[in-house]
Each structure stands twice: as structure tokens, then as C-alpha cells.
Amino acid sequence: MIGDQVTYEIHRLNFGSVTIDESMRLRGIAPGHVIDVPAQGFLVLGGPGPVLVDAGYRDTAVLGAGGSVGPGQTFEEQLAAHDVAPGDLSCVIMTHLHRDHAGHLDKVPLDVPVIVNRSELGNACTGIQGRAYALDDLHHLLDRVYTPGAIQFLDLEQSGPQEVLPGIVCHLSGGHTPGSIGIVVPTSEGEAYLCGDLFYDVEGALHSQPTGTFTAGVQPSALVVSDPALSNNFTTSVVEEIGAIKRALKYRFILPAHDDPGVLESGRYIGRIEGPVVPGPITPVKTDR
């Protein structure tokens, strides 16, 4: 706690890996190289009760290129490593509802509310992104809609930022999906921004942007030095994605779902946290470019 402000620790949870083409991480990377990235959630501790942010995928069948769940990476095991059971959670906050984020919500008791931006669920149910949203995940969320207390909707487009627990504030981020949100969590070393899939590669977006050339309509990254490199997985406009990323630069820590947390100083990327807890030891960025 700093003064009268509650501060939190954020623990990384690894619910398995997702197989993607590396070019999905940043525009300007040539396609054809397949990699595995973690499907992370975050357990926020230090307040009235444990808070979960995002919940992995239900099984590899819902993924596009595949993935795997290793020993100790099931939903229950990842929570149990922190002596938390699903029923102990005070709430689950969803950055967005893609299939690699909403998969284990059905393991959370209905008396534990799931917090989601209303427009995100609305968009998910339109089929606008095909199988990016899993059918069984949406069925479960609709069950929550019809169960009093099981879901809490945010309307961030109209309300602006909303505090959902002491010091924890949800912001409309957009960028990845129109209804995506970012969650600001105060820590003892500054504010953390849990941003879902706004970033896939924090260092690549902010420090070591790839260079490319215009080919067949492919936009090179970071032609303007002040602009971040963008991902190749978004449903909003380029301008909205750039704006969403730039709004994130005021925070000390950036916690994406598929990469190590990034550490910023005055809006500049200075390193990453490779360990399981934020705040934690910082691995400085290499400055020889």
C-alpha cells in the first residue's frame, strides 16, 4: 500500500501455448516462420480477493494452427499454485473474448462475476471474426447473461474509465478488437496496464521495430520513427491501433497476453520482466542496435 492507495502484485499464469505465424506479432515480419507463444492470464493479489484477468483456451481443438497444454498448465493447476481455487476468485475481468482468452470461464462458479465490456460480447456474437470466438465460450457467456450476478457489463464507450475494485480501473483500449479493454492495476513500483492482445511483442513494437517495404499492399512498420510497430492481428483501423498503443505508453508496466511484461520509463521501453511476478527483476533492453 502506498499512502491510502491499495497496491497489488500481479502473477503470470500460463495456460498453455498457442501456435502462430511469427508475422502475426508485428507488421513487417515475413510470413512462413511458425512459433509458439504462451496463452497467459494474470492473477492479481493484494485486494479484497483474488482477481483473474483472462482465462486461456478450453482445448486445442478451438485453436487455428494448434497449441499445447503442458504439465501444470491446466486452469485449476495454475490457480492452485497460488493456493486459489476458482470459487475463491472475487471476479474475472476479460480484456476481450477471443478463443484463447475466454476458454475456462465455464470452470468459474456462476456466483463469481465475469466483467466484460458489453460491446465486446455484442461483436463476438455477430460472427464478424468467424472462429476467433469459440462457440462453447459464447454459449457459456449467454448462460451468465441469464443468471443474476454472473456477469457484469461495462459500457466504457459511454461511461469512460470505470473503477471495478479499489484502484483497479478498466479503460476502453480498442486496437485489437473494438470492444477490447485495458486494466490499470496500481503496484508498489507504478501502474501496470494489462492489455490483452494490444501487443504481441512489446520490445518489437516499441524498441526494435522491423523495417519493411511496400509489397502487394503490405504496409511496412515504423516508417515514421515516432510510431510504434503494429501487430498483424486486429479488427480496428490502423489509426485506432496506433492510438491505443500510444495511450499505453504512460504506464510503468505493459502486460500482454502472449509476451513478457514490458517496462517503460517516461514512455520509453527499457526492458522486460522475465519472471512470474510484476513488479519483479528487470532484464534491461540491449542498446546496441
Secondary structure, DSSP 8 states (H G I E B T S, - for coil): -BTTB---EEEEEEEEEEEEEGGGTSTTS-S--EEEEEEEEEEEESSSS-EEE----S-GGGSSS-EE--TT-SHHHHHHTTT--GGG-SEEE-S---TTTSTTGGGS-TTS-EEEEHHHHHHHTTTTTGGGS-HHHHHHHHHHHTSTTSEEEE-HHHH-SEEEETTEEEEE--SSSTT-EEEEEEETTEEEEEEETS-S-HHHHHTS------BTTB--S-SSTTS----S--SS-HHHHHHHHHHHTTSSEEEESSS--EEEETTEEEEE--SSEES---EE-----
